[in-house]
Amino acid sequence: MDIVVNGSTVKTSAEPDTTAVEVVREDLGLTGAKLACGNGVCGACTVLVDGSPTASCLLPATALADREITTVEGLGGTHPAQRAFAAHDAMQCGYCTPGFVVEAAAFVDRWRAEHGDVAPDRATIADAMAGHLCRCGAYEGIYAAVASACRGEHDTEPAEAPPRAEAKAKVTGTATYTTDVYPDGYQVGIIVRAAMAHARVRAVDSGGAPLVDLLGEDRTVRYVGQPIAAVAAPTRAKALAAAEAVTIDYEPRPAVFDLDRAQESDAPVVYPNDRERRSAPSSAEGTTIPGRWSGNLRRTIGLGSWRAPTAIRRLRAAAKRGDPHLLTAEFSTPVQLHTAMEPHACVAWWDENGGLHLHLSTQTVAVVAEEAAKRWGLDPDQVRVVAEHVGGGFGAKSGLTTEAVAAAELARATGAPVRVVLSRSEELTDTGNRPGTRTRLALLARPSGRLAALGMDVLGDGGVSVSSTVAIMARLIYGNAPRRIRDFDVTTNLPPGTPFRGPGAAPMLWALEQGVDEVADRLKEDPVELRRRWDGNPKRHALYDWVAALPAWQERSAPGSDTGRYRRGIGVSTANWQYMVNAGTEVKVTVERGTVVARTATQDIGTGIRSVVTDILRDELGLPAGRVRVDLGHSRTVHGPPSVGSQTTTSVGPAARDAADKLRAVLRERAPENPPSGAIRPESLDHAEGVEVVGVRQRDHRGYVTPFAIGPGMSVGRGFAGAVTVTEVEVDTRLGQVRPTRAWMGISAGRIYSPRLARNQCEGGIVQGIGYALYEERRVDPGSGVLLSDDLEEYRIPGIGDTPETVIHFHEDGWDHVTGGGVGLGEVSTVGVAASIVTPSTTRPVGARATCPSAPIGSSGASVPEARRGRTTVAVRPREPVPAT
């Protein structure tokens, strides 16, 4: 059939069940449109069909006949919407950006034709972009970009380069992700997954298709969706048919899906012996913390508590005497799914010399290369891992993941490149989650307002995974008052948890910060002032000063004073995150054809490290944008950090500066007219072909907390990044709906390398925190363990209309001991947000109780309600202050 695509007529053939996005991407090679959800919810695949924005994943390819199609590539990079998105950094990972840009281009053209160069209001922009999702949460930049394009501010080429180095590639759809790689002669790999929640697999019959085994030695599946095997075929339709033809002989075993049932003495046991327990996956970042088992209950040992006997004695004595300054409460949080817009994907092939090539959507290119070499018995230089652009990760894309193993094994079995891309259902089922929790909290304050004791027990709901490490985070905040802290895991036959942007901290703060707020209410104190008294971190004290001076905080309503159906209140929360660094980081800089090219074995998952390195080299050497290029996402170069633990910028930035200094010194030896510091003469690069230096990340002035690396080169540095979040919410007391309207976040993380990109990341952290508090919850069938929320209609993440107006404030003092002067932002900007939305500070001014985001904690005398908001439950009931195990 004939299709007019981007102004040219092309011929293509399509099977009846082929979708438009498959034709555009695979037949025409226009990979700007992304297949992300497959059911028309996320908007990543949007193209213009006869000028109208259309979700191409739902459109049959046959419907394109004799139609005029415009993809993001057809906008040419010159549309005002594209320029505006680049100028306002209206993106992070960029996977959803082409769909947003196509929709925005159509809206901008239509709006200006009807209204002229007048910006629409925020609600109009939200309505126009409502069919699109950004998991990174870059919505504030999108608001700004669309408004400025409508005002006519981007009708001509900008004089300055955009703040993000790869912005042009992302707004034009030319940035290459793993899902965009289609090598010649490739086959499609499909993972065959368990249909039972617990069983021993006696045999697997492939039905004749090439098949590789993915089960462990014990031949046991422990949750629905667990990988069993993988098959490959020349087309996706044939591969799906081959997977359907695989037969599995199961020996069923009893399963358990509920935390309460799992702790009963006669419950089915997920890991019945020590050997199987040692194989349990970990949801912790770094090393799995040891634990003691009793059936399905595992207690983490050796960490967290401080002067525990004193804490227990004080809490029990306060309970016995009925101390009004003792708070006891129970909280729960749901399982939250990472659901990056780019699904887990790998394209693998083996070369003629036995080398393995992996195009992989990963946060850890160097770690994957090392693990792949070990798994397949290869020399390190025989493995090449590439991740030029990564469409989000949030902790779930670390290490040698299942799709990489399946693709590599199938490629070896078939002798052809193999492409494995997970469906959205697979992505939501089996690529990781933030474990759910149940937290029992006890807080005791002295009449003077000092913290006297803290008790926290947390049950982690991580499915088959362990080491959820939530309560231990309460050891790292609010000084050194005695505290008894215990972490437990309850294993069930549900998919495993994995680290998720601040693992452990978000559910801990959800409970602790609500408790702090209630204590402030009982003491009749300002919640900010109480936090200031309890908090020994001087860097956060500057943030409390900033919050206390906010007009919105000073002018907040008294509790219970608001009336009417829609009522507003303001909540506050504190957060911290340990400073992590990869001390062995290097950056290699080479002069190639008059351009300074920087390389390190890290990857940009949307947080902007490519731009940070670009800016440092340009600033230090005084070079124009065209004279600097940064190549990331390749394992075969000098050591770089994984993108986990907020360690990337603080590790790579100083190494890039050191490389700039070394390059300047070499160039000065060749051309003495170059100065000993500051800008070099750009023309000196034209005569320095092949000059190469390696910059290193120097050790911090005061060293590190850990004398040895934990994980892949990672050390714990001295100090904690801090944040204080204030959120204004509006509650519809008739429908029980909560809507954040404004948010302010103060961050103490030292030097900010790239202010616009840093704000973008923090704004995204607020959006993800809103999702955690109000919308996101994994749901499973209680009888079978089958995931029910396996698409983006049933598993809701925040959209642009859910985004409050946001202000970010950076406090940059207090990090002089850190090489480079700055630490990471990703975790600390996320973990405390939910608690600021759902606290008594927000609920009491709103006035309602059972319909508020949380019930008042520890209400005296009366029964305490269980309140629900969105998809997060907080159950608050009087309990013993320090629960028995």
Helices and strands as residue ranges (DSSP letters): E 2-5, E 8-11, H 20-22, I 23-27, E 46-49, E 52-55, G 61-64, E 68-70, G 72-75, H 80-87, H 97-115, H 122-128, H 139-150, H 167-172, G 178-180, E 187-193, E 199-205, E 211-213, E 220-221, E 227-233, H 236-245, E 247-252, H 259-262, H 274-278, E 291-294, E 297-300, H 308-321, E 326-333, E 336-337, E 345-350, E 356-360, H 365-376, G 380-382, E 383-386, H 402-414, E 418-421, H 424-430, E 433-434, E 436-445, E 451-461, G 471-476, E 483-490, H 505-523, H 527-534, H 538-548, H 551-554, E 566-582, E 586-592, E 595-599, H 609-621, G 625-627, E 628-631, H 648-670, G 682-687, E 692-696, E 714-732, E 737-748, H 755-770, I 771-775, G 800-802, E 805-811, H 833-837, H 840-846, E 866-869, E 872-875
